[in-house]
Amino acid sequence: MVLIGFMKVKAVLTVVLIMCSVSAVSAQNLDYSHDMKLHSGETQKLDDYIISFSEDNQDYLEIKHEKKRTVEILRQIKSDNIYGAAPFNIPVEDHSLEIYVKNIQSDPQGLYLNTTVYSNRNIFSGSKLKSSAPEKMVSSREEDVVVPMELENTGATNQTFSLSANSTLPVVFSHTDFNITELDVPTKTSKSLDARVEIPERARKGLHNITFIAEGKTLSKENVTIEVKGEKKDRRLELDVEERYKVGEPGETITANMRITSRGEAEVNNVNVTAETPDSWSGSVRPSVVDNLRARYGNERIRVSIEVPEDVQPGDYFAEVNAFSDKTSIDEPKQIRIHIRGKSGLGKIGIGIMVFSLILMAFVYRRFQRR
């Protein structure tokens, strides 16, 4: 009898706890809302609020608030019969926050509370833009500075971010080698991107403060400082042609090897190598673009192939090989002299005359030997 009485008292206390913690649906004057599934054992973070649901020996729905390094429990609904209480509303008046538990459903992951969260501010979208580059970088005029960054969507909804920069220097954003102005980032994921800061030849010497901006449903910023030195770094290219004189015949493919080298104080990127041939000839270069040559001694071996037409006349011809980037070039194109020998039918005729001469000599020898 005592045990039964205690169970009745516990049931009454449970009902009182629910009634004191929940109310009818109101969501008055709350401008933002978000539908949320809350599975058993799951915790979801909405900005500085933490909402969790546990299905241990005592079920509970808990709402906490993070402030600096402390965590405050705002609401904690406990009941063995929480499933029978839905639908109900949980107001958190001091924070202008309400959670409406509509019903309990199930999916392949198990049971979950089907809820709608209401708030007077957008706590459902969050983002972080951060860079692994140092806060201050040093560069020279006509240099590009690449700032690697990561954009994280910390919110509960997918976001499309517009990318911009508050800068006196030109800035171009890229992702997976494509220039972009927007970037889609699904909820709870992050994507990497680069901000390439272009420093013109007449850029102001001194410090340039740059603010990178990613704006979607939320706004994130990252600041860096670039110090521009006045001097311009020396860039020079040298093209060494190993074989300046080649001999061939009509219809042949002539190849020549050469080496492109960086001789300046700064690396050179995206070096184009081209071959110019006489009319009706064709030429190719491998590789035709050298991605990077480090400062002073960076080099790459180049192979030039030149196809000689079938109907070309014998004589000397010239092909020119050039190497350049958007920052520098070789002093002047390098020439390859190609001597074309004529294809003549006298080869076969000469062999015929030789064979005929041998036969004639043998005939004369035998005739005089008999005498």
C-alpha positions as CSV (number, residue, x, y, z in Angstrom):
1,M,0.0,0.0,0.0
2,V,2.8,2.4,0.8
3,L,4.5,1.6,-2.6
4,I,1.3,2.2,-4.5
5,G,0.8,5.5,-2.7
6,F,4.4,6.5,-3.6
7,M,3.8,5.7,-7.3
8,K,0.7,7.9,-7.3
9,V,2.6,10.8,-5.7
10,K,5.3,10.4,-8.3
11,A,2.8,10.4,-11.2
12,V,1.2,13.6,-9.8
13,L,4.6,15.3,-9.5
14,T,5.4,14.3,-13.1
15,V,2.2,15.8,-14.4
16,V,2.8,19.0,-12.4
17,L,6.3,19.3,-13.8
18,I,5.0,19.0,-17.3
19,M,2.3,21.5,-16.8
20,C,4.7,24.0,-15.2
21,S,7.2,23.7,-18.1
22,V,4.9,23.7,-21.1
23,S,1.9,25.6,-22.4
24,A,-0.3,26.0,-25.4
25,V,1.2,27.0,-28.7
26,S,1.8,30.8,-28.8
27,A,5.0,31.8,-30.7
28,Q,3.8,35.4,-30.5
29,N,6.0,38.1,-32.1
30,L,8.7,35.6,-33.0
31,D,9.9,36.3,-36.5
32,Y,12.0,33.2,-37.2
33,S,11.1,29.5,-37.2
34,H,12.7,26.3,-38.2
35,D,11.4,22.7,-38.4
36,M,13.7,20.3,-36.6
37,K,13.8,16.5,-36.1
38,L,15.3,15.6,-32.7
39,H,16.2,11.9,-32.5
40,S,16.7,10.1,-29.2
41,G,20.3,10.7,-28.0
42,E,20.7,13.6,-30.5
43,T,21.9,17.2,-29.7
44,Q,21.4,20.1,-32.1
45,K,23.1,23.4,-31.7
46,L,21.4,26.6,-32.9
47,D,23.7,29.5,-32.6
48,D,24.4,29.7,-28.8
49,Y,21.5,27.4,-27.9
50,I,21.8,23.6,-27.3
51,I,18.7,21.4,-27.7
52,S,19.0,17.7,-26.8
53,F,16.7,14.8,-26.3
54,S,17.6,11.7,-24.3
55,E,15.9,8.4,-24.0
56,D,17.6,6.9,-20.9
57,N,15.9,5.6,-17.8
58,Q,14.4,9.1,-17.5
59,D,13.4,10.8,-20.8
60,Y,14.1,14.5,-21.0
61,L,14.0,17.4,-23.4
62,E,16.7,19.9,-22.5
63,I,17.4,23.4,-23.6
64,K,20.7,25.0,-22.7
65,H,22.3,28.4,-23.4
66,E,26.1,28.9,-24.0
67,K,27.5,32.2,-22.8
68,K,31.2,32.6,-23.1
69,R,32.6,29.6,-21.1
70,T,29.5,28.8,-19.1
71,V,26.4,26.8,-20.0
72,E,23.0,27.6,-18.4
73,I,20.2,25.0,-18.4
74,L,17.1,27.0,-19.4
75,R,14.5,24.1,-19.5
76,Q,14.6,20.4,-18.7
77,I,11.4,18.5,-19.3
78,K,11.5,15.0,-17.7
79,S,8.7,12.4,-17.7
80,D,8.2,8.7,-18.3
81,N,5.1,9.8,-20.2
82,I,6.6,12.5,-22.4
83,Y,5.4,10.8,-25.5
84,G,1.8,11.1,-24.3
85,A,2.1,14.8,-23.7
86,A,2.5,16.0,-27.3
87,P,1.6,18.3,-28.8
88,F,2.9,20.9,-26.3
89,N,4.9,24.2,-26.3
90,I,8.0,25.0,-24.3
91,P,8.4,28.8,-23.9
92,V,11.7,30.4,-22.8
93,E,10.4,33.9,-22.3
94,D,13.7,35.5,-21.1
95,H,15.3,34.5,-24.4
96,S,12.3,35.0,-26.7
97,L,12.6,31.3,-27.7
98,E,9.9,28.7,-28.0
99,I,9.9,25.0,-29.0
100,Y,6.7,23.4,-30.2
101,V,6.7,19.6,-30.0
102,K,4.1,18.6,-32.5
103,N,4.3,14.8,-32.3
104,I,6.5,11.7,-32.1
105,Q,7.4,9.9,-35.3
106,S,9.9,7.3,-36.5
107,D,12.3,6.8,-39.4
108,P,15.2,4.4,-40.1
109,Q,17.2,6.1,-37.3
110,G,14.5,5.5,-34.7
111,L,12.0,7.6,-32.8
112,Y,12.3,11.4,-32.9
113,L,10.4,14.5,-31.7
114,N,8.9,16.4,-34.6
115,T,9.4,20.1,-33.5
116,T,9.3,23.7,-34.6
117,V,11.6,26.2,-33.0
118,Y,10.6,29.8,-32.9
119,S,12.9,32.8,-32.1
120,N,13.0,36.5,-32.4
121,R,16.4,36.3,-34.2
122,N,17.9,34.1,-36.7
123,I,19.6,31.4,-34.5
124,F,19.2,28.8,-37.3
125,S,21.9,30.0,-39.6
126,G,25.5,30.4,-38.7
127,S,28.9,30.6,-40.5
128,K,32.6,31.0,-39.9
129,L,35.1,32.4,-42.4
130,K,38.7,31.7,-41.4
131,S,42.1,31.8,-43.0
132,S,45.3,29.8,-42.3
133,A,47.4,32.6,-43.6
134,P,49.3,34.9,-41.1
135,E,47.5,38.1,-40.2
136,K,50.2,40.1,-42.0
137,M,51.9,39.2,-45.3
138,V,54.6,41.0,-47.2
139,S,54.7,41.3,-51.0
140,S,56.0,43.4,-53.8
141,R,54.4,45.2,-56.7
142,E,53.2,43.0,-59.5
143,E,52.9,40.1,-57.1
144,D,49.8,38.0,-56.4
145,V,49.1,37.0,-52.9
146,V,47.0,33.9,-52.3
147,V,45.1,33.8,-49.1
148,P,43.7,30.2,-48.3
149,M,40.4,30.2,-46.5
150,E,37.7,27.9,-45.2
151,L,34.0,28.8,-45.1
152,E,32.0,26.7,-42.6
153,N,28.2,26.6,-42.4
154,T,27.6,26.0,-38.7
155,G,23.8,26.5,-38.9
156,A,20.8,24.2,-39.4
157,T,20.0,25.4,-43.0
158,N,21.9,25.3,-46.3
159,Q,23.3,28.6,-47.4
160,T,24.6,30.3,-50.5
161,F,27.2,32.8,-49.7
162,S,28.1,35.9,-51.8
163,L,31.8,36.6,-51.7
164,S,33.3,40.1,-51.6
165,A,36.2,42.1,-50.1
166,N,36.6,45.5,-48.6
167,S,40.0,46.2,-50.2
168,T,41.9,48.9,-52.2
169,L,43.5,46.0,-54.1
170,P,41.8,43.7,-56.6
171,V,40.6,40.4,-55.1
172,V,39.5,37.3,-57.0
173,F,37.9,34.3,-55.2
174,S,38.4,30.7,-56.5
175,H,37.2,27.2,-55.6
176,T,38.5,24.0,-57.2
177,D,40.5,26.1,-59.7
178,F,37.4,28.1,-60.9
179,N,36.8,31.8,-60.2
180,I,33.6,32.3,-58.2
181,T,31.5,35.1,-56.7
182,E,29.2,32.7,-54.8
183,L,29.7,29.5,-52.9
184,D,27.0,26.9,-51.8
185,V,27.8,25.3,-48.4
186,P,25.3,22.7,-47.0
187,T,24.5,22.7,-43.3
188,K,27.2,21.5,-40.9
189,T,29.9,21.3,-43.7
190,S,32.7,23.5,-44.8
191,K,34.4,24.3,-48.1
192,S,37.9,25.6,-48.9
193,L,38.5,28.6,-51.2
194,D,41.3,31.0,-52.1
195,A,41.3,34.7,-52.3
196,R,43.9,36.0,-54.8
197,V,45.0,39.5,-54.0
198,E,46.5,41.2,-57.1
199,I,49.0,43.9,-56.5
200,P,49.4,46.2,-59.5
201,E,52.6,47.9,-60.6
202,R,51.4,51.2,-59.2
203,A,50.0,49.9,-55.9
204,R,50.5,52.2,-52.9
205,K,53.5,51.3,-50.8
206,G,52.7,50.4,-47.2
207,L,50.0,48.5,-45.3
208,H,46.7,47.4,-47.0
209,N,44.0,46.2,-44.6
210,I,41.6,43.8,-46.3
211,T,38.3,42.4,-45.0
212,F,37.0,39.3,-46.8
213,I,33.2,38.9,-46.6
214,A,30.9,35.9,-47.0
215,E,27.3,36.9,-46.8
216,G,24.4,34.4,-46.9
217,K,21.7,34.1,-44.3
218,T,24.5,35.1,-41.9
219,L,27.5,37.3,-42.4
220,S,31.1,36.2,-41.7
221,K,34.3,38.2,-42.1
222,E,38.1,37.6,-42.0
223,N,40.8,40.3,-41.9
224,V,44.3,40.2,-43.2
225,T,47.0,42.9,-43.7
226,I,49.3,43.0,-46.7
227,E,52.4,45.1,-46.7
228,V,53.4,46.2,-50.2
229,K,57.1,46.9,-50.7
230,G,58.1,49.6,-53.2
231,E,60.6,47.7,-55.2
232,K,59.6,45.4,-58.0
233,K,61.1,41.9,-57.9
234,D,63.2,41.0,-60.9
235,R,61.9,38.2,-63.1
236,R,63.9,36.9,-66.0
237,L,63.6,33.9,-68.4
238,E,66.3,32.2,-70.3
239,L,65.8,29.8,-73.2
240,D,68.7,27.5,-74.1
241,V,68.4,25.8,-77.5
242,E,70.5,22.6,-77.4
243,E,70.3,22.0,-81.2
244,R,70.2,25.2,-83.3
245,Y,70.9,23.4,-86.6
246,K,68.8,20.4,-87.9
247,V,68.9,18.5,-91.2
248,G,65.9,16.8,-92.7
249,E,63.9,15.8,-95.8
250,P,60.4,16.7,-97.0
251,G,57.7,14.8,-95.1
252,E,59.9,14.3,-92.0
253,T,59.2,15.4,-88.4
254,I,62.2,17.2,-86.9
255,T,62.6,17.5,-83.1
256,A,64.8,19.8,-81.1
257,N,65.4,19.9,-77.3
258,M,65.7,23.0,-75.2
259,R,65.5,24.2,-71.6
260,I,63.6,27.1,-70.1
261,T,65.2,28.6,-66.9
262,S,64.2,31.2,-64.4
263,R,67.1,33.6,-63.7
264,G,65.4,36.3,-61.6
265,E,64.8,36.9,-57.9
266,A,61.1,35.8,-58.1
267,E,59.4,32.7,-59.3
268,V,57.6,32.8,-62.6
269,N,54.2,31.1,-63.1
270,N,52.3,30.0,-66.2
271,V,55.2,30.2,-68.7
272,N,53.9,29.7,-72.3
273,V,56.3,28.2,-74.9
274,T,55.3,28.6,-78.6
275,A,56.9,27.6,-81.9
276,E,56.5,29.7,-85.1
277,T,57.2,27.8,-88.3
278,P,57.3,28.7,-92.0
279,D,54.0,28.8,-93.9
280,S,52.3,25.4,-94.5
281,W,54.6,23.9,-91.8
282,S,53.3,22.9,-88.4
283,G,55.0,22.9,-85.0
284,S,54.2,21.7,-81.4
285,V,55.8,22.2,-78.0
286,R,55.7,19.8,-75.0
287,P,55.0,21.0,-72.5
288,S,53.4,24.2,-74.0
289,V,52.8,25.7,-70.5
290,V,55.2,25.4,-67.5
291,D,53.2,25.9,-64.3
292,N,56.0,27.2,-62.1
293,L,59.7,28.0,-62.3
294,R,61.2,28.8,-58.9
295,A,63.4,31.8,-58.5
296,R,67.0,31.8,-59.9
297,Y,67.4,28.2,-61.0
298,G,64.0,26.7,-61.7
299,N,64.0,25.0,-65.1
300,E,62.0,22.7,-67.4
301,R,63.0,20.7,-70.4
302,I,61.1,21.5,-73.6
303,R,60.7,19.4,-76.7
304,V,59.8,21.1,-80.0
305,S,58.4,19.0,-82.9
306,I,58.3,20.4,-86.5
307,E,56.5,18.7,-89.3
308,V,58.1,19.4,-92.8
309,P,55.6,19.4,-95.7
310,E,56.0,16.8,-98.5
311,D,56.3,19.4,-101.2
312,V,58.8,21.7,-99.6
313,Q,61.7,22.8,-101.8
314,P,65.3,22.0,-100.7
315,G,67.0,24.9,-98.8
316,D,67.4,26.5,-95.4
317,Y,64.4,27.4,-93.3
318,F,64.0,28.9,-89.8
319,A,61.6,28.2,-86.9
320,E,61.3,30.5,-83.9
321,V,60.6,29.5,-80.3
322,N,59.4,32.0,-77.8
323,A,58.7,31.8,-74.0
324,F,56.7,34.3,-72.0
325,S,54.4,34.8,-69.0
326,D,52.2,37.7,-68.0
327,K,55.1,39.1,-65.9
328,T,58.1,38.6,-68.2
329,S,59.5,37.0,-71.3
330,I,62.8,35.9,-72.9
331,D,64.8,38.8,-74.5
332,E,64.1,37.6,-78.0
333,P,62.8,34.4,-79.7
334,K,65.3,31.7,-80.4
335,Q,65.9,30.4,-84.0
336,I,66.4,26.9,-85.2
337,R,67.9,26.6,-88.6
338,I,66.5,23.6,-90.6
339,H,68.3,22.5,-93.8
340,I,66.1,20.4,-96.1
341,R,67.8,18.1,-98.5
342,G,66.1,17.4,-101.8
343,K,64.5,14.0,-102.5
344,S,65.8,12.8,-105.8
345,G,65.0,9.8,-108.0
346,L,68.7,9.5,-109.0
347,G,69.2,7.1,-106.2
348,K,67.4,4.3,-108.0
349,I,68.8,5.2,-111.4
350,G,72.3,5.2,-109.9
351,I,71.8,1.7,-108.6
352,G,70.5,0.6,-112.0
353,I,73.5,2.0,-113.7
354,M,75.8,0.3,-111.2
355,V,74.2,-3.0,-111.8
356,F,74.2,-2.6,-115.5
357,S,77.9,-1.6,-115.4
358,L,78.8,-4.7,-113.4
359,I,77.0,-7.0,-115.8
360,L,78.7,-5.3,-118.7
361,M,82.1,-5.7,-117.1
362,A,81.5,-9.3,-116.4
363,F,80.4,-9.9,-120.0
364,V,83.5,-8.1,-121.4
365,Y,85.8,-10.0,-119.0
366,R,84.5,-13.4,-120.1
367,R,84.7,-12.5,-123.8
368,F,88.4,-11.4,-123.6
369,Q,89.3,-14.4,-121.4
370,R,88.2,-16.8,-124.2
371,R,90.6,-15.2,-126.6
